[in-house]
Amino acid sequence: MNIIIQGGYLIIPKEETVLVEKKNIYIKDGEVFYTRPFEKADRIIDATNKIIFPGLTNAHHHIYSTLSKGVPCEVPFNDFMGNLKNLWWTLDHSLNKEDMILSTAIAMKDSISHGVTTVFDHHISGYTENALSDMADVFDAYGISGTLAFEISDRNGEEFFQESLDENIRFVKAQKGKSVQGMIGLHASFTLSDESLQKIADATEDFPVHVHVAEGEIDGVQCMESYGKGLIERFDSFGLVRKNSLYIHCSNLTEKDLEILKKRDTFIVQAVDSNMNNGLNVGNISKFISEGIKTTVGTDGMHSSTMKAFKNSMIFTKYLNKNCDLGYPEMNALFLNNFKLKKAFGIPLGIEEGEPADIAIFDYEPATPFNNDQFLGHFIFGITESRCQYVFKNDEILLDDYHVTKDLYKDLFERSEEISKAMFKRFESNKRRY
C-alpha cells in the first residue's frame, strides 16, 4: 500500500530532546520515506498542522483487569492488602482462557484508539499453560508489539509457582526476536521467599524482569523487617536487577536502592493513576529523573491511555514536591524514555526514514508557534488532551479517522456479557480464598 501523510508536524524523539519538523511522510509497503518513492498513492491522509508521533508505549499494563468492571467484590477493602486479596487476587484466579482472549482483544482495541502500539503487560490468570502465547496471538492479530510476563508468587502454592516460572521461561525463549517478546514476571518482594527468588534467579539466565516494587508501604516494611535490606537491594542480591528490567511504582525506596538502580541499565515505570486510586504513596518522579534513572509511565490496568498517564504524572509531580516550577524536565524525560524502552527491546521507533511504519496522528492543531522550543508546552497542556485519529503499523492502518479497522473475535465480543457473568460466578466461589 502506498500512503501519503501530508502537512503534519513530525515529532522525532532524540537522546535528550525532541525534533519537530513539518514535512510529508510516505509509506511504501510498510516502510517510512521522507521523499516520495512512488508515483500513485493508494491513500492520501490530510494531516495539516496535526501532530505525528511514533506509536506510544504503555510500559506497565494489567490486561487481565479488563473484565473487572462491576465485579462483585466485598468492600470496604480497609487497606492495600484487603484490596489485593478481596479483588485482584480473587479475580486473577477466576480468569480462564476465553476470558483472557476477550480481555486482550478489548485492551488491543482500546490501546490502538489511544495511539498506543507497544504494550508491556504483566499477566496472571487461573491457568498457566501457554497463557502468554494465547495473549501474544491476539497482540499479533491486532498488529501490536510489546512484551508479556506471567506474575510469579508464592501465594498460590508450590505447583502454581513452578508452572508460572516455566511459562515465563518457555515464552521468553520462544519469542526471541519477535514483535511480542517475553520477560520474567514477579509479583512483588513480599510474596516471594528467598528460596523462590533463588529458584527464579537460577532458572532465568539474564532475562529481563518485570516486577512491582514498593507499590504499597507493606512491601518495603516487610522486606526490611524480614531481610534487613531494601527492596532493590534484596532483588540485587539474587542477581535480579538486570538490564532492561522494569521496576514498577518504586514508591518507597531507600537511598541504597536508588544507588543500585543508578548503576544498572533499567527502567522505573510509574503508574500514578493507580497509586492514587488505591490511596498509596507515589514515587517521586522528579527525584528518579534527577538521579539519572530512566523513568517512564504505565497505566497498571486502570486504562490504556499513555497520554493520560503522562499528564497525570506531571501534575502529581508538581503536587508531591509542592513546586509549580517542576514539570518540563520531568515530562521531557518521561516522553523520551517511553521510546527508549521501545528501542531497548529492538522495536523500531517507526517514524524515521527506512524504518517499518509505527505512527500515531493526534488531532491537536497548534494555535501558537510550534517548534522544538515550544513542544513541551503544547504537549503538556494540549496534545495530551487530544484524540488519536490515525494509527499506521507496518503496512496496515490500525486506526482510520478514529475507528479501529480490525473487526476480530466477533463471537467473543458478542458474548462478552455472558462470558463476564460466568467469570463473576467463579469470582464469587473464589472469595475468601486468601
N, C-alpha and C positions, 0 to 999 in steps of 0.2 A: 504494500500500500504506500502511495506517495502522498505525504501530508505537508502542507504549508501552515505554519503558525505565524501570523504576521502582526507587527505593530506593538508587541508587548515588551515589558521590562523583564529582562533576563536576570535572575538572581543566581550568581555563581559563588558558592562558599569557598573561601580560600583558607589558608592555615590560620591566620589571625584576624581576618576581616572578610567582608563581603564585596564582591564586584558587581555593580549594577550597570547593565548595558541594554540599550534599547535596540533590538535587532530582530530580524526574522529568523525562525528556525525551520529547518527542513528535515523531515523524517522519511528515509527511504529504506524499505524493507526492515524497519525496526531500528535503524541506525540514525544518529543525530548528525546533521551537517549544518554549517553556517553559510555555505554558499550553495546555490541551487544545483542539485545533482540530477535533475530530471526535467523534461520539457512539460509533460502533462501531469497535473495534480489530480489525485482522486478526491481530495478533500482540502478545502481552504478554511482555516479557523481564523476568524477575526478576533484577535486578542488586543486590539488597540488600547494602549495605556493600562492594560491589566498586568498582573504580576505572575511571572512564570518561575516556579521553584523546581528543584529536583523533588521527586516524591519524598514525603516526610517519613520519619521513623518513629514508631511507638516503642520505646526502649523497655517497657515492662507492662505487659497486659496479662489479664487472667480471663481468657476466653470462656473458661468453664462457668463464670459468673453470669453469662448472658441470659440464662433462663431463671435467674434468681428473683426477678421482679415479681413480687406478690407471694413468694414462698411462705408457707405458714409456720414461721419460726416463733419461738417463745421470747417475748420481751417483757420487761426490760432486760437487757444484757448485763447491766450493772457495771461491767468493766470490759477491758480488751479480751481477756480470756473467755469471758462469757459470750462475747461476740463470736470469737473463733469457734468455740465448742457448740453453741446453740444454732449458729447459722452456717459458717463456712465449712467447718469440718464435717458437719452433718450433711450439708449439700454435696460436697465433693464425693462422699462415699455413696451418694444416691444416684450418681450420673452413670448412664450406660453408653454404649457405642452410638446408638441412634441419637441420644441427647447431645453427644459431643459433635457429631457431624452437623446437626442442626445449629448448635451453638456457634460452631466455627463458620458456617455459611452466613449466619446473621452478622457475626463480627467482621467477616471479609467485606460484605456489602457496606457496612457502617464505616469501616476504615476507608474504603475507596471513596465514599461520599465526602470524607473529610480530607482527601488528598494524601492519605497515609498508604504507602505501598510496601513498607517493610515493617514487620511486627515481630518483636521478641516476646514470645509467650512463655509463661510459667504455669505449667499444667498439672492438674491432678484430677483423677476420676475414680470411680469404683472398680474400674478394670485397668489392667496394665498392658496386656499382650498386644503389641502393635498399635497401642493407643496413639503414639506420636505419628506413626505413619498414616493412621486414619485422618488425623488433622492435616498432615502435610499434603495429602491428596486433595483436600479442599483448598488449601493455600494455592496449590498448583492450578487447580481448576479455575480459580479467580485471577490468577496471574500475580499473586502476592508473594514476596520474598520474606526471609526472616530466619529466626531460629525457634526451636521448640525444646523444652526440657520438662521432665517429669519430676515433680516435687518428691524428694526422699525425706522421710522422717521415721522416727521410732513409734509414732503414736498408733499405727495400725498393726503392730506386731512384726516379728522377725520375717515371716514369709512374705508379707507385703513389702517390707523394706527391701528384701533381696530382689523381688520382682521389679520394683521401681528402679533400683540400681541397674539391673540387667537391661531394662527397657531403654534407659538413658544411653548406656554403652552401645547397645545394638544400633540405636538410631544415629548416634554420633558417627559411628564407623560407616554406616550405610549411606549417610548423606554428605560425606566429604565432597566439597567442590560443587555441591548443588545449590540451587537458589533458596531452598529451605534446608538449613543445617541444624545440627544438634548441639546442645550444651548439657552440662551436668546440673540438674536441678536439685537444690537443697531447700528444705522449708526454712529452717532457722536454727540457730545455735541451741536454743532451749528445748528443741525437740529431737536433738541428736546427741547421743552419748559419745564419749571419747572412742569407745570401741567401734561405733558406727562410722565416725569420721575417719578412723584409720582404715576401715574396710573400703570406704569411698576413695580415699587417697591412694590406696594400694591398687585399686582396680581401674582407675580412670586416667592413667598416664598424665599428660599435661593438658587435657581437655579443659576448656574454659568453664567456669562455674557461674550459675545464676541463682542468687540466694537473697532472702530477706535478712537485713541486718538492722537491729535496733529499731524495728518498726514501733514497738511499744517498750516502755521502760523495763518491763519484766525480763526482756531478752538480756540486756546489759547487766541488770542486778543479779540474775541467776548465774550468768557467766562469771562474774566477779566473785560471788559467794561460793560457787562450786569449784571453780578452776583457778581463781586468783589472778585472772588476766582479762583484758578487754576482748571484745568480740572478734575484731580483725586479728588481734594478736593470737587468739585461740585458733582461728582458721589457718593462720600463717604457720603455726607450729605443726600443722599436718600437711603443709605444702599446698594449701587450698586458696592461696591468694595468687592467682595465675593471670598471665597476660590475657587481655580482652575479656576478663570476667566482669560480671555485672553484680554490684552490691547495692541492693535496693533499700531506700529510705535513709539509713545511716543517721538516725535522729539523735542518738545519744552515744557518740563515740568518744573515747579517751584521746588525749594528745598523742599517745603512743600508737593508737590505731591509725590516726591520720598520718603519722610519720611513715608507717608501713605502706599505706596506700600511695603516698607520695613517691615511694621508691619503685612502685610497680606500674606496669602499663595497663591499668584497669580503668573501669568506669564506675562512678556513683550515679545512680538513677533516682531522682526524687519524684515522689508521687504526692504532691501537695494536696490535691483534691481528696484523695483517700484518707490521708492522715487527719485532715481537718474533719472529715465526715465521721471518723472514728474517735474524735476528741483526743488525739495523740499529739505528742511533740512533733515538730517538723525540723529536719536537718537544716543547718544554716548554709544555704547555697552560696551566699557571698563569701563565707569563710572557706568552703571547699574550693571555690574557684581561685580565691586569692592565695591559697596554699598550693595551687598548681595541679589540683586533682581534676581530671576530666569528668565533668558533671553534665548530665542532660536530664530529660524528663520522660516519664511514662505515665500511664493512666491507671494502672493497678486494677483494671476491670471496671472502674467507675463509668467509663465511656470510652470512645475510640478516637477522640479529637486531640491530636498533639497540639494544635493551635491553642485550644482551651488550656491545656497543661502549661504551655509556655506563658500565657497571660497570667494565670493564677499564681504561677511560681514567682514571677516578677513582682506582683503585687504583695504577696506574702513575705517576700524577702525584705521589702521596704518596712512592712509592719513589724516583722520579727526583730529587725535591727533598729527600729524606731528612727529611721533615717530616710528622708524623702529624696536624698541625693543618690541613693543606690538605684540600680536598675539597668542602666545601659551596658556597663561591662558584663554584668551577670547575664542579661538577655543575649548579648553577643556570644558569650561562651556557651550557653545552653543551646543556642541555634547552631553554632559551628560544630559542637560536639555531637549533635544529632546526626550529622553527616559523617563525622569521623568514625562514629560507631558503625555506621553502614559500611564504610570502606574498610574498616578493620576486619570485617568478615568477607571481604572480597566482593562485595556487592557494588557495582559501578554507581557513581553519582547519578548518571543518567541524563545529564544536561549539557555536557561538554562534547565537542566535536569528536566523532569517531566512537562514542560510547553507545551501547544499547539504550534506547529511549526509556526514561523513567521520569516523567514530567507531570507536574500538577499546576493548573492555571487557576488562580483565585481572582474573583471578580471585583477586587478593590481597584479603584481608579484614583490616583493621587490628584488632589485639588491644589496642592502647593508643590514647590520644587522637590524633585525626587531623584536622588543620586546616591553615591557611596556615603557621603556625609549625613544625608537625611534619612537613610534607610531605616535605622533602628527606631527613630521617632514614628515613622509610618508603620513599621512592623508592630510595635507595641500597641499603639493607640488606634490602628486602623485595620491592618491586614489580618491580625489575629481574630478580628470580629467579622471578617468577610466569609463568603461561601466559596467552596471549591466548585468550579464549573466544568473543568475537563481534567481527565487523567489519561495519560498515554504510557503504556508499558510495553516495551519491545515493539511488536508490530500490531498491537491491539489498542483500541480505545476502550478503556475500562469505565470511564465516566464521560458521558456525552451530553453537554448542556444540562448538567445537574442530575442526570439519570444514569444509574448503574446499568450497563449494557448487557450483562450476563444474567440470564434467567435460568438459574441452575437449581437443582434439588427441589423442584416444584412440589413433589409429593410430600417432602418433609415440611415445607413452608405451609402447605395446605392443611397438614395435620399438626401444626405446632401447638395448638391448644390441647389437643388430645395427648400429644407427647408430654407436654408440660404437666397435665393433670396426673398422668401415670407417674411421672417423676416426683410430684408433690406427695403422692401416696407413699412412695418409697422413703421420702424425706420424713414423713410422719412416723413411719415404722423405725427409722434410724434415730429418732430423738432419744436423748439421754444415753447415747452410745458412749460418750466420753465423760 
